[in-house]
Amino acid sequence: MGNLVSLKLHPATGPHLVGCTDVMVGPGKEGSFFRLFYPCRPAPNQRQPPPWIPRPQYLAGLIGARGWNSKTAQYAASVISGNPQIPVIWNGDFMMAKDRIPLIIYSHGLGSFRSIYSSFFSELASYGFLVAAVEHRDGSACATFHFSEVSSGDASSTLQEFWVPFKKLQPGMKEFYLRNYQVHQRASECVKAVRVLQDIDTGRVATNILDPDFNLEFLKGRIDFNRVAIMGHSFGGATALLSLMKDDIFRCAVVLDAWMFPLEDTCYQHIQKPILSINTETFQTNQSIKKIMRLNSAGAELKYLTVKGCVHSSQTDLAFLSGFLANKILDSQGTMDPKTCLKISVILSLHFLSKHLDLPINASKLENLSEEIQADVILDFPVVNTSKL
């Protein structure tokens, strides 16, 4: 019967090795928490790659947030905690160069967390981007945490860990009001991540609560804040679009299966930056598509495509689940090989980013889409479903 279930991530394919670290700056929910993926040098000593599930609380949150309620699904999910590794160099040394590198801020989907798109982040970093994957504290992550100062009774204080659980929709609660409140907080957290990185870039003291000994000064003078993009999946797609309106530092956005429901009608007229919308076949609805079409009314580029054979989870690491029980965890899996789906999303994103961030990316590996890939991409929206978005 083979493996019951497994999750294996593959090394990135770009010209650079990839480093990774977690950054938490500032106490309380008002601080900032993100995972950095960046191009790095080879490690002189073998280092243990980071686990895909950072802490047990994330697995429990993932099970609860995604409705994996059956005993079979929970068992299959627990096997994942066995725990797959992310093929990157933890706390790796930043690549040696004098040039500043472009920045991508990424917003995760509902019930997700900072590791769940690691394959995609690693690919972008391997092509020379600094990727900051924000872990949101609005109750939309499957789980997250922060540290707050607690008085110890002798006029001193200590930092204590507090967990923020996934916030489920309660009976009688109007979903739009909850999600709209959350999307605004999420967009503000994306802007805050940029501010933290700007402080680090200029040499201002920014203590990393999670690892004070890992010196973030390697980023001093290395980030190109004239080339900043915002990206996101699902709820993160809506967050990315709203972030374009929140701060002018974002020059463009790439959204994967953007969930348009949380955005209020009055925001569309203010979103006027280049946007690439990469969709799967089964997620968008007529209502959602109409909302996307309202973006960029003043004429900025709005490009939308559909990748055939992919489903909503194909744009996450969960696409790499395999084994007898994989379908017990996911409602459905795409018919396309997940490595091909990832490759298409990466190539489409890099072409778009190189154009709108004015990047001299080496096009040798990013040549025009092959006939094979072109056959898998629809230059339009998908045939819609009837679910409520």
C-alpha positions as CSV (number, residue, x, y, z in Angstrom):
1,M,0.0,0.0,0.0
2,G,3.0,2.3,0.4
3,N,3.2,5.3,2.6
4,L,-0.1,6.3,4.3
5,V,0.8,10.0,3.9
6,S,3.9,12.0,3.4
7,L,4.9,15.6,2.6
8,K,8.2,16.1,0.8
9,L,9.4,19.5,-0.4
10,H,12.0,19.8,-3.1
11,P,15.0,22.2,-3.3
12,A,14.6,25.4,-5.2
13,T,15.7,25.5,-8.8
14,G,17.1,29.0,-9.2
15,P,20.8,30.0,-9.3
16,H,21.1,30.8,-5.6
17,L,21.0,28.7,-2.4
18,V,18.2,29.8,0.0
19,G,18.6,30.9,3.6
20,C,15.7,31.2,6.0
21,T,15.1,32.7,9.5
22,D,12.2,33.9,11.7
23,V,11.9,37.5,12.7
24,M,9.8,38.8,15.6
25,V,10.2,42.4,16.5
26,G,8.3,44.2,19.2
27,P,6.2,42.8,22.1
28,G,2.5,42.1,21.9
29,K,0.2,41.7,19.0
30,E,1.3,45.1,17.8
31,G,4.7,43.8,17.0
32,S,5.7,42.2,13.7
33,F,6.3,38.5,12.9
34,F,7.5,37.1,9.6
35,R,9.7,34.4,8.1
36,L,12.5,35.5,5.8
37,F,13.6,33.6,2.7
38,Y,16.7,35.0,1.0
39,P,19.6,34.1,-1.3
40,C,22.5,32.9,0.7
41,R,26.0,31.4,0.6
42,P,26.9,27.8,1.1
43,A,27.0,26.8,4.8
44,P,30.5,25.9,6.0
45,N,29.0,23.3,8.3
46,Q,26.0,21.0,7.8
47,R,23.0,22.6,9.4
48,Q,19.7,21.0,10.3
49,P,17.0,22.2,7.9
50,P,14.0,23.8,9.7
51,P,10.9,21.7,10.2
52,W,7.8,22.5,8.2
53,I,5.7,22.4,11.3
54,P,7.5,24.9,13.6
55,R,5.6,24.0,16.8
56,P,3.0,21.3,17.8
57,Q,0.4,24.1,18.2
58,Y,0.5,24.7,14.4
59,L,-0.5,21.2,13.6
60,A,-3.4,21.3,16.1
61,G,-4.5,24.6,14.6
62,L,-4.2,23.3,11.1
63,I,-6.4,20.4,11.9
64,G,-9.0,22.6,13.6
65,A,-9.0,25.4,11.0
66,R,-9.3,23.2,8.0
67,G,-12.0,21.0,9.5
68,W,-10.0,17.8,9.5
69,N,-12.4,16.4,12.0
70,S,-12.5,12.7,11.1
71,K,-10.2,10.4,13.1
72,T,-8.6,9.2,9.8
73,A,-7.9,12.8,8.7
74,Q,-6.5,13.7,12.1
75,Y,-4.3,10.6,12.1
76,A,-3.1,11.4,8.6
77,A,-2.3,14.9,9.7
78,S,-0.4,13.7,12.7
79,V,1.8,11.6,10.5
80,I,2.9,14.8,8.8
81,S,4.3,16.1,12.1
82,G,6.8,13.3,11.7
83,N,8.0,16.2,10.5
84,P,8.9,17.2,7.0
85,Q,11.9,19.5,6.6
86,I,12.2,22.6,4.4
87,P,15.2,22.2,2.1
88,V,16.8,25.6,3.0
89,I,19.8,26.7,5.1
90,W,18.5,27.9,8.5
91,N,20.2,31.2,9.5
92,G,22.3,31.0,6.4
93,D,24.8,33.7,5.5
94,F,23.4,36.3,3.1
95,M,24.9,36.1,-0.4
96,M,27.9,38.3,-1.0
97,A,27.2,41.2,-3.3
98,K,26.9,44.9,-3.2
99,D,23.6,45.3,-5.0
100,R,20.4,45.8,-3.1
101,I,17.8,43.1,-3.7
102,P,14.1,43.4,-4.3
103,L,11.6,42.7,-1.6
104,I,8.4,40.7,-1.6
105,I,5.9,40.8,1.3
106,Y,3.6,37.7,1.3
107,S,0.3,37.3,3.0
108,H,-1.0,33.8,3.8
109,G,-4.5,32.4,3.4
110,L,-7.2,31.7,6.0
111,G,-6.2,29.0,8.4
112,S,-2.6,28.9,7.2
113,F,0.7,30.0,8.7
114,R,4.1,31.2,7.6
115,S,5.5,27.8,6.4
116,I,2.7,26.6,4.3
117,Y,4.1,28.2,1.0
118,S,7.7,27.4,1.6
119,S,8.3,25.8,-1.8
120,F,7.1,29.0,-3.5
121,F,9.1,31.3,-1.2
122,S,12.2,29.2,-1.7
123,E,11.9,29.5,-5.5
124,L,11.5,33.2,-5.4
125,A,14.5,33.6,-3.1
126,S,16.6,31.3,-5.3
127,Y,16.1,33.9,-8.1
128,G,17.4,36.8,-5.9
129,F,14.4,38.0,-4.0
130,L,14.0,38.7,-0.3
131,V,10.7,37.2,0.8
132,A,9.0,38.2,4.1
133,A,6.2,35.8,4.8
134,V,4.0,37.6,7.4
135,E,2.2,35.5,10.0
136,H,-1.0,37.3,10.8
137,R,-2.3,37.9,14.3
138,D,-5.9,38.8,13.5
139,G,-7.2,35.3,14.2
140,S,-6.9,34.2,10.6
141,A,-3.7,32.1,11.0
142,C,-4.3,28.5,12.1
143,A,-2.2,29.5,15.1
144,T,0.4,32.1,16.0
145,F,2.0,33.6,19.0
146,H,3.6,36.7,20.4
147,F,5.5,37.7,23.5
148,S,4.2,40.4,26.0
149,E,5.8,41.9,29.0
150,V,4.4,40.6,32.3
151,S,5.2,42.2,35.6
152,S,7.2,39.9,37.9
153,G,6.2,41.8,41.1
154,D,9.6,43.3,41.9
155,A,9.4,46.3,39.6
156,S,10.8,44.3,36.7
157,S,9.1,42.5,33.9
158,T,9.7,39.4,31.8
159,L,8.5,38.3,28.3
160,Q,5.8,35.7,28.3
161,E,4.6,33.7,25.4
162,F,0.9,34.1,24.3
163,W,-0.8,32.1,21.6
164,V,-3.5,33.5,19.2
165,P,-5.9,30.7,18.2
166,F,-7.8,30.5,14.9
167,K,-11.0,32.6,15.2
168,K,-13.9,30.6,13.9
169,L,-17.1,32.3,12.6
170,Q,-19.7,32.1,15.4
171,P,-23.4,31.5,15.0
172,G,-25.2,34.8,14.2
173,M,-21.9,36.5,13.3
174,K,-21.9,38.4,10.0
175,E,-19.0,37.0,8.1
176,F,-18.3,40.1,6.0
177,Y,-17.8,42.3,9.1
178,L,-15.3,39.9,10.6
179,R,-13.4,39.3,7.4
180,N,-13.3,43.0,6.5
181,Y,-12.0,43.9,9.9
182,Q,-9.4,41.2,9.5
183,V,-8.3,42.1,6.0
184,H,-7.6,45.7,7.1
185,Q,-5.5,44.4,10.1
186,R,-3.7,42.0,7.8
187,A,-2.8,44.8,5.3
188,S,-1.5,46.9,8.1
189,E,0.7,44.1,9.3
190,C,2.1,43.8,5.8
191,V,3.0,47.5,5.8
192,K,4.4,47.1,9.3
193,A,6.7,44.3,8.1
194,V,8.1,46.8,5.5
195,R,8.7,49.4,8.2
196,V,10.6,46.8,10.3
197,L,12.8,45.9,7.4
198,Q,13.4,49.6,6.6
199,D,14.6,50.1,10.2
200,I,17.0,47.1,9.8
201,D,18.2,48.3,6.4
202,T,19.1,51.7,7.9
203,G,20.9,50.2,10.9
204,R,18.4,51.0,13.6
205,V,18.4,48.6,16.4
206,A,15.8,45.8,15.9
207,T,16.1,43.0,18.4
208,N,14.8,39.7,17.1
209,I,12.9,38.3,20.1
210,L,13.1,34.7,18.8
211,D,16.8,34.7,18.2
212,P,18.7,37.7,19.7
213,D,22.0,36.1,18.8
214,F,21.3,36.0,15.1
215,N,22.5,39.3,13.8
216,L,20.0,40.9,11.4
217,E,22.6,43.5,10.4
218,F,23.4,41.4,7.3
219,L,20.4,43.2,5.8
220,K,21.8,46.6,6.5
221,G,22.0,48.5,3.2
222,R,20.9,45.5,1.2
223,I,17.2,45.9,0.5
224,D,15.9,47.8,-2.5
225,F,12.8,49.7,-1.3
226,N,12.3,51.1,-4.8
227,R,11.4,47.5,-5.8
228,V,8.8,46.2,-3.4
229,A,6.0,43.9,-4.4
230,I,3.1,42.4,-2.4
231,M,1.8,38.9,-2.9
232,G,-0.8,36.6,-1.3
233,H,-2.9,33.5,-1.6
234,S,-6.7,33.4,-1.1
235,F,-7.4,35.7,1.9
236,G,-3.8,36.8,1.4
237,G,-4.7,37.8,-2.1
238,A,-7.4,40.2,-0.9
239,T,-4.8,41.4,1.7
240,A,-2.3,42.1,-1.0
241,L,-4.8,44.1,-3.1
242,L,-5.8,46.2,-0.1
243,S,-2.1,46.7,0.8
244,L,-1.6,48.4,-2.6
245,M,-4.1,51.1,-1.4
246,K,-2.6,51.3,2.2
247,D,0.9,52.2,1.2
248,D,2.5,53.5,-2.1
249,I,5.7,51.6,-1.5
250,F,4.2,48.5,-3.1
251,R,4.7,48.8,-6.9
252,C,2.6,45.8,-8.0
253,A,0.8,42.7,-6.7
254,V,0.7,39.1,-7.6
255,V,-2.4,37.3,-6.2
256,L,-3.1,33.6,-6.3
257,D,-6.8,32.6,-6.2
258,A,-7.7,35.9,-4.5
259,W,-10.7,35.7,-2.1
260,M,-12.5,39.0,-2.9
261,F,-15.3,38.6,-0.4
262,P,-13.6,40.6,2.5
263,L,-13.0,43.8,0.4
264,E,-15.6,46.6,0.7
265,D,-16.9,48.1,-2.5
266,T,-15.4,51.6,-1.9
267,C,-11.8,50.3,-2.0
268,Y,-11.8,49.2,-5.7
269,Q,-11.5,52.7,-7.1
270,H,-8.3,53.3,-5.0
271,I,-6.5,50.1,-6.2
272,Q,-4.6,51.3,-9.2
273,K,-1.3,49.4,-9.5
274,P,-0.2,46.5,-11.8
275,I,-1.8,43.2,-10.8
276,L,-1.3,39.6,-11.8
277,S,-4.1,37.3,-10.9
278,I,-3.1,33.6,-11.1
279,N,-6.2,31.4,-10.6
280,T,-7.0,27.7,-10.3
281,E,-9.9,26.1,-12.1
282,T,-12.4,25.6,-9.3
283,F,-12.2,28.5,-6.9
284,Q,-13.5,31.7,-8.4
285,T,-17.2,32.6,-8.9
286,N,-19.0,35.0,-11.2
287,Q,-19.3,37.5,-8.3
288,S,-15.7,37.3,-7.5
289,I,-14.6,37.7,-11.1
290,K,-16.8,40.8,-11.5
291,K,-15.0,42.3,-8.4
292,I,-11.5,41.5,-9.9
293,M,-12.6,43.2,-13.2
294,R,-13.3,46.4,-11.2
295,L,-9.7,46.8,-10.3
296,N,-7.4,49.2,-12.1
297,S,-10.1,51.2,-13.8
298,A,-7.6,53.9,-14.5
299,G,-5.6,51.7,-16.8
300,A,-2.8,50.0,-14.8
301,E,-2.1,46.5,-16.1
302,L,-4.6,43.8,-14.8
303,K,-3.5,40.4,-16.0
304,Y,-5.5,37.3,-15.1
305,L,-4.7,33.7,-16.0
306,T,-5.9,30.2,-15.0
307,V,-3.7,27.2,-14.5
308,K,-5.6,24.1,-15.6
309,G,-5.6,20.9,-13.6
310,C,-5.0,22.8,-10.3
311,V,-7.2,23.4,-7.3
312,H,-7.0,25.9,-4.5
313,S,-4.6,23.9,-2.3
314,S,-2.3,23.4,-5.4
315,Q,-0.9,26.8,-4.6
316,T,0.4,25.7,-1.2
317,D,2.8,23.0,0.0
318,L,-0.1,20.8,0.7
319,A,-0.1,20.0,-3.0
320,F,3.0,17.8,-2.3
321,L,1.1,15.5,0.1
322,S,1.2,12.0,-1.2
323,G,0.2,8.6,0.0
324,F,-3.0,6.5,0.6
325,L,-4.5,9.0,3.1
326,A,-3.7,12.2,1.2
327,N,-7.3,12.6,0.0
328,K,-8.5,12.2,3.5
329,I,-6.8,15.4,4.3
330,L,-7.6,17.4,1.2
331,D,-11.1,17.5,-0.3
332,S,-9.6,17.2,-3.7
333,Q,-6.2,17.2,-5.4
334,G,-5.4,18.6,-8.8
335,T,-4.6,16.5,-11.8
336,M,-1.5,18.4,-12.6
337,D,1.8,17.3,-11.1
338,P,2.4,19.7,-8.2
339,K,6.0,20.5,-9.4
340,T,4.6,21.6,-12.7
341,C,2.0,23.8,-11.0
342,L,4.7,25.4,-8.9
343,K,6.9,25.9,-11.9
344,I,4.2,27.7,-13.8
345,S,3.3,30.0,-10.9
346,V,7.0,30.8,-10.4
347,I,7.6,31.6,-14.0
348,L,4.5,33.7,-14.4
349,S,5.3,35.6,-11.2
350,L,8.9,36.2,-12.1
351,H,8.1,37.5,-15.6
352,F,5.5,39.9,-14.1
353,L,7.8,41.1,-11.3
354,S,10.8,41.6,-13.7
355,K,8.6,43.8,-15.8
356,H,7.1,46.0,-13.1
357,L,10.0,46.2,-10.8
358,D,12.5,46.9,-13.7
359,L,14.6,43.8,-12.8
360,P,17.4,42.5,-15.0
361,I,16.6,38.9,-14.1
362,N,18.5,36.4,-16.1
363,A,16.0,35.1,-18.6
364,S,17.9,31.9,-19.5
365,K,15.7,29.8,-17.2
366,L,12.7,32.1,-17.6
367,E,12.4,32.0,-21.3
368,N,9.0,32.3,-22.9
369,L,6.6,29.7,-21.7
370,S,7.1,26.4,-23.5
371,E,4.3,24.9,-25.6
372,E,3.8,22.4,-22.8
373,I,3.2,25.1,-20.2
374,Q,1.2,27.3,-22.6
375,A,-1.2,24.4,-23.0
376,D,-1.8,24.4,-19.2
377,V,-2.5,28.1,-18.9
378,I,-5.8,29.8,-19.9
379,L,-5.4,33.5,-20.6
380,D,-8.7,34.2,-18.9
381,F,-10.7,33.3,-15.9
382,P,-11.9,29.8,-15.3
383,V,-15.3,28.3,-15.8
384,V,-16.8,29.4,-12.5
385,N,-18.4,27.5,-9.7
386,T,-21.4,28.4,-7.6
387,S,-19.9,28.6,-4.1
388,K,-20.2,31.8,-2.1
389,L,-17.0,33.9,-2.1
